[in-house]
Protein backbone atom coordinates (compact mmCIF):
# COMPACT_ATOMS: atom_id res chain seq x y z
CA UNK A 1 0.00 0.00 0.00
CA UNK A 2 0.94 3.65 0.32
CA UNK A 3 1.39 6.49 -2.13
CA UNK A 4 3.54 6.25 -5.25
CA UNK A 5 4.45 9.51 -7.01
CA UNK A 6 5.69 9.14 -10.59
CA UNK A 7 7.69 11.67 -12.57
CA UNK A 8 9.93 11.73 -15.57
CA UNK A 9 13.53 12.77 -15.10
CA UNK A 10 13.44 14.54 -18.46
CA UNK A 11 10.21 15.11 -20.34
CA UNK A 12 10.97 13.75 -23.78
CA UNK A 13 8.85 16.13 -25.85
CA UNK A 14 10.02 19.48 -24.48
CA UNK A 15 13.36 18.45 -22.97
CA UNK A 16 12.69 20.04 -19.58
CA UNK A 17 13.73 18.22 -16.42
CA UNK A 18 11.21 17.02 -13.87
CA UNK A 19 11.08 18.98 -10.61
CA UNK A 20 12.69 16.18 -8.62
CA UNK A 21 14.24 18.46 -6.01
CA UNK A 22 10.86 20.00 -5.23
CA UNK A 23 9.10 16.62 -5.20
CA UNK A 24 11.60 14.95 -2.86
CA UNK A 25 11.34 17.90 -0.46
CA UNK A 26 7.72 16.82 0.16
CA UNK A 27 8.56 13.20 1.06
CA UNK A 28 8.99 13.75 4.79
CA UNK A 29 5.61 15.51 5.02
CA UNK A 30 3.50 13.18 2.87
CA UNK A 31 5.37 9.86 3.24
CA UNK A 32 5.32 8.62 -0.35
CA UNK A 33 7.60 6.63 -2.60
CA UNK A 34 9.02 8.20 -5.75
CA UNK A 35 9.40 6.45 -9.11
CA UNK A 36 11.39 8.30 -11.77
CA UNK A 37 11.36 7.37 -15.45
CA UNK A 38 14.68 8.80 -16.59
CA UNK A 39 14.90 7.48 -20.15
CA UNK A 40 16.37 10.74 -21.48
CA UNK A 41 18.44 11.67 -18.42
CA UNK A 42 20.41 8.47 -17.87
CA UNK A 43 23.86 8.80 -19.40
CA UNK A 44 23.43 12.49 -20.20
CA UNK A 45 22.84 14.26 -16.87
CA UNK A 46 24.74 14.32 -13.59
CA UNK A 47 28.44 14.25 -12.83
CA UNK A 48 28.73 10.52 -13.55
CA UNK A 49 25.82 10.32 -16.00
CA UNK A 50 23.52 8.74 -13.41
CA UNK A 51 20.69 10.98 -14.57
CA UNK A 52 18.37 13.77 -13.54
CA UNK A 53 18.38 12.76 -9.87
CA UNK A 54 22.14 13.08 -9.69
CA UNK A 55 22.00 16.35 -11.65
CA UNK A 56 19.60 17.78 -9.06
CA UNK A 57 21.34 16.23 -6.03
CA UNK A 58 18.48 13.94 -5.00
CA UNK A 59 19.39 10.57 -6.50
CA UNK A 60 19.36 8.93 -3.04
CA UNK A 61 15.75 10.09 -2.55
CA UNK A 62 14.47 8.14 -5.57
CA UNK A 63 12.88 4.84 -4.49
CA UNK A 64 12.48 3.31 -7.94
CA UNK A 65 14.65 4.41 -10.83
CA UNK A 66 13.61 3.32 -14.31
CA UNK A 67 15.53 3.88 -17.52
CA UNK A 68 16.24 2.40 -20.91
CA UNK A 69 19.23 1.14 -22.85
CA UNK A 70 17.69 2.56 -26.05
CA UNK A 71 18.68 6.23 -25.63
CA UNK A 72 22.18 7.17 -24.46
CA UNK A 73 23.36 3.55 -24.76
CA UNK A 74 21.93 3.02 -28.27
CA UNK A 75 20.82 -0.53 -27.53
CA UNK A 76 17.66 -2.43 -26.60
CA UNK A 77 16.01 -3.14 -23.26
CA UNK A 78 15.41 -1.32 -20.01
CA UNK A 79 16.04 -1.63 -16.28
CA UNK A 80 14.60 -0.69 -12.92
CA UNK A 81 16.68 -0.12 -9.79
CA UNK A 82 15.58 0.05 -6.16
CA UNK A 83 15.60 -1.76 -2.82
CA UNK A 84 15.95 -5.53 -3.14
CA UNK A 85 12.57 -6.20 -1.51
CA UNK A 86 10.80 -3.98 -4.05
CA UNK A 87 12.69 -5.44 -7.01
CA UNK A 88 11.91 -8.99 -5.85
CA UNK A 89 8.21 -8.10 -5.57
CA UNK A 90 8.22 -6.65 -9.08
CA UNK A 91 10.10 -9.62 -10.47
CA UNK A 92 7.54 -12.13 -9.23
CA UNK A 93 4.28 -10.18 -9.46
CA UNK A 94 4.01 -7.84 -12.44
CA UNK A 95 2.09 -9.30 -15.38
CA UNK A 96 4.58 -8.22 -18.02
CA UNK A 97 7.29 -10.23 -16.23
CA UNK A 98 5.34 -13.51 -16.12
CA UNK A 99 6.61 -15.85 -18.88
CA UNK A 100 8.72 -12.96 -20.24
CA UNK A 101 12.01 -13.72 -21.92
CA UNK A 102 15.30 -12.25 -20.77
CA UNK A 103 17.39 -10.01 -22.97
CA UNK A 104 19.72 -12.01 -25.24
CA UNK A 105 23.12 -12.39 -23.60
CA UNK A 106 25.01 -10.51 -26.37
CA UNK A 107 22.82 -7.46 -25.64
CA UNK A 108 23.39 -7.79 -21.89
CA UNK A 109 27.15 -7.93 -22.40
CA UNK A 110 26.97 -5.00 -24.83
CA UNK A 111 24.94 -2.92 -22.37
CA UNK A 112 27.43 -3.64 -19.57
CA UNK A 113 30.26 -2.58 -21.88
CA UNK A 114 28.42 0.66 -22.70
CA UNK A 115 27.91 1.30 -18.98
CA UNK A 116 31.64 0.82 -18.42
CA UNK A 117 32.35 3.33 -21.21
CA UNK A 118 30.01 5.88 -19.62
CA UNK A 119 31.87 5.51 -16.33
CA UNK A 120 35.40 5.52 -17.71
CA UNK A 121 35.03 8.19 -20.41
CA UNK A 122 33.34 11.30 -18.97
CA UNK A 123 34.62 13.22 -21.98
CA UNK A 124 31.89 11.58 -24.09
CA UNK A 125 29.19 13.28 -22.02
CA UNK A 126 31.12 16.55 -22.05
CA UNK A 127 31.35 16.40 -25.84
CA UNK A 128 27.64 15.61 -26.07
CA UNK A 129 26.77 18.69 -24.04
CA UNK A 130 29.16 20.87 -26.03
CA UNK A 131 27.35 19.83 -29.21
CA UNK A 132 23.88 20.15 -27.68
CA UNK A 133 24.52 23.66 -26.38
CA UNK A 134 26.05 24.74 -29.70
CA UNK A 135 23.02 23.43 -31.58
CA UNK A 136 20.53 25.02 -29.18
CA UNK A 137 22.34 28.37 -29.19
CA UNK A 138 22.57 28.30 -32.99
CA UNK A 139 18.85 27.61 -33.35
CA UNK A 140 17.91 30.42 -30.98
CA UNK A 141 20.27 32.85 -32.70
CA UNK A 142 18.51 32.09 -35.99
CA UNK A 143 15.12 32.83 -34.47
CA UNK A 144 13.84 29.30 -33.85
CA UNK A 145 11.68 28.56 -30.82
CA UNK A 146 13.17 25.68 -28.78
CA UNK A 147 11.13 26.27 -25.63
CA UNK A 148 12.75 25.83 -22.22
CA UNK A 149 14.76 22.65 -22.67
CA UNK A 150 17.50 22.06 -20.09
CA UNK A 151 18.61 18.71 -21.46
CA UNK A 152 20.17 17.47 -24.69
CA UNK A 153 16.69 16.91 -26.13
CA UNK A 154 16.23 19.82 -28.54
CA UNK A 155 12.65 20.53 -29.68
CA UNK A 156 12.01 22.99 -32.49
CA UNK A 157 8.46 24.40 -32.49
CA UNK A 158 6.75 25.38 -35.73
CA UNK A 159 3.27 25.89 -37.17
CA UNK A 160 1.77 23.57 -39.76
CA UNK A 161 -0.28 20.49 -40.45
CA UNK A 162 0.59 16.81 -40.28
CA UNK A 163 1.13 16.57 -44.05
CA UNK A 164 3.46 19.59 -44.04
CA UNK A 165 5.45 18.21 -41.12
CA UNK A 166 5.82 14.87 -42.86
CA UNK A 167 6.95 16.51 -46.11
CA UNK A 168 9.47 18.70 -44.31
CA UNK A 169 11.02 15.89 -42.28
CA UNK A 170 11.30 13.82 -45.48
CA UNK A 171 13.02 16.76 -47.21
CA UNK A 172 15.42 17.12 -44.29
CA UNK A 173 16.32 13.44 -44.43
CA UNK A 174 16.55 12.88 -48.18
CA UNK A 175 17.98 16.20 -49.39
CA UNK A 176 19.93 17.53 -46.41
CA UNK A 177 21.02 14.35 -44.62
CA UNK A 178 19.36 15.42 -41.37
CA UNK A 179 17.32 12.89 -39.42
CA UNK A 180 14.84 14.09 -36.82
CA UNK A 181 11.52 12.87 -35.49
CA UNK A 182 8.28 14.84 -35.56
CA UNK A 183 5.49 15.22 -33.03
CA UNK A 184 2.10 16.20 -34.47
CA UNK A 185 -1.65 15.96 -33.82
CA UNK A 186 -3.17 14.17 -31.90
CA UNK A 187 -0.19 14.13 -29.53
CA UNK A 188 -0.13 17.95 -29.64
CA UNK A 189 -2.83 20.42 -30.82
CA UNK A 190 -3.71 20.72 -34.52
CA UNK A 191 -1.57 23.20 -36.40
CA UNK A 192 1.44 22.66 -34.14
CA UNK A 193 4.65 20.78 -35.03
CA UNK A 194 7.58 19.75 -32.86
CA UNK A 195 10.77 18.62 -34.57
CA UNK A 196 12.90 16.71 -32.06
CA UNK A 197 16.65 16.90 -32.55
CA UNK A 198 19.02 14.91 -30.33
CA UNK A 199 22.73 15.53 -30.97
CA UNK A 200 25.38 12.96 -30.07
CA UNK A 201 28.96 13.07 -28.83
CA UNK A 202 30.22 12.08 -32.28
CA UNK A 203 28.67 15.00 -34.16
CA UNK A 204 31.04 17.70 -35.38
CA UNK A 205 30.72 21.47 -35.62
CA UNK A 206 30.30 20.96 -39.35
CA UNK A 207 27.32 18.69 -38.66
CA UNK A 208 25.77 21.36 -36.44
CA UNK A 209 26.27 24.08 -39.06
CA UNK A 210 24.75 21.81 -41.70
CA UNK A 211 21.73 21.21 -39.45
CA UNK A 212 21.23 24.92 -38.84
CA UNK A 213 21.45 25.64 -42.57
CA UNK A 214 18.99 22.84 -43.36
CA UNK A 215 16.46 24.15 -40.86
CA UNK A 216 16.74 27.66 -42.24
CA UNK A 217 16.10 26.42 -45.77
CA UNK A 218 13.24 24.07 -44.92
CA UNK A 219 11.58 26.62 -42.63
CA UNK A 220 11.41 29.00 -45.61
CA UNK A 221 9.76 26.26 -47.66
CA UNK A 222 7.28 25.55 -44.86
CA UNK A 223 6.34 29.22 -44.49
CA UNK A 224 5.95 29.68 -48.26
CA UNK A 225 3.54 26.75 -48.49
CA UNK A 226 5.87 24.54 -50.51
CA UNK A 227 5.09 21.54 -48.31
CA UNK A 228 1.32 21.89 -48.57
CA UNK A 229 -0.49 19.00 -50.24
CA UNK A 230 -4.06 18.68 -51.44
CA UNK A 231 -6.27 17.50 -48.62
CA UNK A 232 -7.61 14.01 -49.17
CA UNK A 233 -11.43 14.24 -49.21
CA UNK A 234 -13.37 12.16 -46.74
CA UNK A 235 -15.49 9.37 -48.21
CA UNK A 236 -18.61 11.06 -46.89
CA UNK A 237 -17.82 14.15 -48.98
CA UNK A 238 -17.16 12.26 -52.22
N, C-alpha and C positions, 0 to 999 in steps of 0.2 A: 504494500500500500504506500501511501504518501503522495507527494506532489513531485512531478517531473517537469521541469522547464526545459524547453528545447530552443536552441538558437543556432544559426549558422555562424561560423567563424568569419567567413567572407561571403557576402551575398553575390551570387554568381552573375546576376544580370547587371547590376550597377557597380559592382566592385567595391562597395563600402563594407567595412568591417562591422561585425556585430558588436553591440555594446556590452562586451563580456565583463569589463571592469565594473560597470554600473549594476549588472545583474548579480554578480557574485557578492557585491556589497550588501545585497538584500538577503543572503542565505541565512545569516544568523538570526534575522528577525522572522523569517517565514519558513525556515526549516524545510527546504526543498533540495532535490538533487538536480544537477545541471548536465544535460547532454548537449554536446556541441558537434555539429556536422561541419568539419573543417576541410572539405574537399579542395577548396581553392587556396587555403592558407598553409596547409602542410607542405613543407619543403620550400616555401617562399617567404614566410614571415617568421620573425623571432631570430634571436642571435644564432641559434643552432638549426633553424629551419623547422622547429617543432610546431610552429603554427601561430594562429591568432592569439591563443591563450598565453603563449610565451611572449609574443609581441607586446601584449598588454599587461604582463606581469601577474597573471592569474591562472597559469596552467595547473597549479596544484589545487585549485578550487573546482576544477572540472571533474565531475564524477564519471562520466562516460564520454570518451573522445572517439569520434568516428571520422574516418577519412578514406580516401581512395588511392589506389596505385595508378589510376588512369590520368591524373593531371600532371603534377610535377615529376612523377616517376615514369610517365609515358608507358604504362604497362596495362595490366588487367587485374581486376580484383579490388578488394577493399578490406578494411580491418576495423575492429572496435577495441579500445583499451579501457580498462577500469579495474576495480577491485576484483580479486579472484572469485569471490562469492557471487558477484553480479555476473561475471563472464561465464561461470559455470551454469548459472541459472539460464542465461541466454542460450548457451550451447545446447542445453537439453530440453528447452521449452518452446522456443520460437518456431512457428510453423515453417518458415522458409529454411530452417536448418534441418528439419526432419527429412531424411533420405537425400539430403543435398550432397553433392560431390565436392571434394576438396579441389583447390586449385592444382593444376598439373605441376609436378615438381620442378620442371625447368622454369616455370614462371615464378615459383616461390624462391628458387635460388637467384633468379634474375632480380627480383624485388629486393632481396637481402643485399645483393651487390649494389643496387642503386642506393639503398639506405646507407651503406658504407661510404659510397661516393659523396652523398650529401653531408655526412659527418666529417669526412677527411678533406673535402675540397670546398671550404666556405667561399672561395673566390667565384664559384659557379653562381651562387645566389647573389653575390655582389655584382657580377656581370649582368645577371638578369635584371636587377633593379636599375642599374645604369641604363640599360636599353629601354626598360619600361618608362623611366622618368624622361628620357630623351624623346620617346615617342609621344608621351602625354603632353610634354611641354611644346613639342612641335605642332601637335594638333591644335592646342589652345592658341598658339601664336598665329595659326592660320584661320582662326575664327570658328573652329569646330567646338561643339558642345560635348564635353565628356563627363558632365555631371560632377559628382563629388567622390570619385573613386579614390581610395587610399590603399590600393593593392595593385598587383600587376595586371589584373583584369581591366581592360581599357574599352569601355563602351563609347560608341560614337552615335549621338542622337540626331535623327533626321526626320523629315516629314515625307510621307508617301504611302502608297498602297502596297499590298502584298506582291502584286505582279511587278511593280517597279523595283521593290527591294530584291526580288529574285533575279531580275534582269541585271541589276547593278552588281550584285555579288558574283553573278556569272561573268560579267565583263571584267571585274577585278581579277577573277581567277584565271580566265582564259587569255586575256589580253595584257594584263599587267603582272601576272605571276604572284598575286596577293590572295592568300586564302583567309577568309574570315567567315564566321557564322552570323546568321541574322536572327533577330527576334521580332516577330510581327503578330498581328491579330490572329487568334484570340488571346494570346499570352499577354499582350499589351493592347491599349485602345486602338481602334481603327484610325488610320492616318498617321500612325507613329511607326518608326523603324529604329531598332537598335542594331548597330553593327558591332560585334564583339571581337576585339583584337587582343591576342595574348602573345606578347613577345617572348622569346626564349633567350637563354644565355649564349646561344651560338649565333644569334643574329648580329649583323655588323652595322656600322653607321650608314653604310651604303644601302643596306636593306631598309633601314628606317627612312632615309631620304626618298627611296623609291616608293615606300608606302605612303608617305606624305604627298608626294607628287601624284600618285594614283588616286588618292582620295580627293585631291583638288580637282583633277580632271573628271572623275566620275560624278562628283557633286555638281559640277557644271551641267553635265548631261542630265542628271536627275532634275535639277531646277528648270532646265529648258524643256522638259517633257520628252526627252529622247527615249526614256525607258518606258513610256506609257504604251500599253497595248489595248487593243479593242476588248471591251468587256464581253465575256461570254454570256449570251442571253440565257436566262433560266428557261427550263422546258415549259413552264406555265405561261411564259410570255411569247413563245414561238407561235 
